Amino acid sequence: MNPTHPLLALRAEALTLSDLSADVKVGTGRAGAPAQAAVREAVTTVLHDLHTPGQVGAEFAQMYGDHPDTTAARMRWALAAVSAAYTPASRIAAALPVGTRPHTGRTGSAAAA
């Protein structure tokens, strides 16, 4: 997702405002699924609590003004975490049973060629 996409920015601002620790490492694929779910839950909670994108933006601006030294690093983490948590591939991989892979469409000896 484009880092300037408004929905990505809104979700990252919401995650920055959340109580989720920046120590949470959000990877992609099945291994990152628990952290991805935590990110989506944190974003949903903030968006629900603040009701409108304008309120999220206002709270984010207040936080940045109060803590400019820490907000920039947290926002970088939030952008990366939101990007990983909301990619179509991460949501598909999280739903797959352990030990499975997406079907490539090639099987048998044709796959070896």
Residue pairs with C-beta under 8 A, 6 or more apart in sequence:
1 7
1 8
1 83
1 86
1 87
2 8
3 9
3 79
3 83
8 79
8 82
8 83
8 86
10 47
10 53
10 56
11 43
11 82
11 86
12 75
12 78
12 79
12 81
12 82
13 56
13 57
13 60
13 75
13 78
14 42
14 43
14 46
14 47
14 50
14 56
15 39
15 42
15 43
15 46
15 78
15 81
15 82
16 60
16 63
16 71
16 74
16 75
16 78
17 46
17 50
17 56
17 59
17 60
17 63
18 42
18 43
18 45
18 46
19 42
20 38
20 39
20 42
22 73
22 74
22 77
22 78
24 35
24 38
24 39
24 81
25 32
25 35
26 32
26 35
26 36
26 39
26 80
26 81
26 84
26 85
27 35
27 84
28 84
28 87
28 89
28 90
28 93
29 89
29 90
29 93
30 93
30 94
30 96
30 98
32 84
32 90
33 90
33 93
33 94
35 81
35 85
36 84
36 85
36 90
36 91
36 94
37 85
37 94
39 81
39 82
39 84
39 85
40 85
40 86
43 82
43 85
46 56
47 56
50 56
50 59
63 71
64 71
84 90
92 102
93 102
96 102
104 111
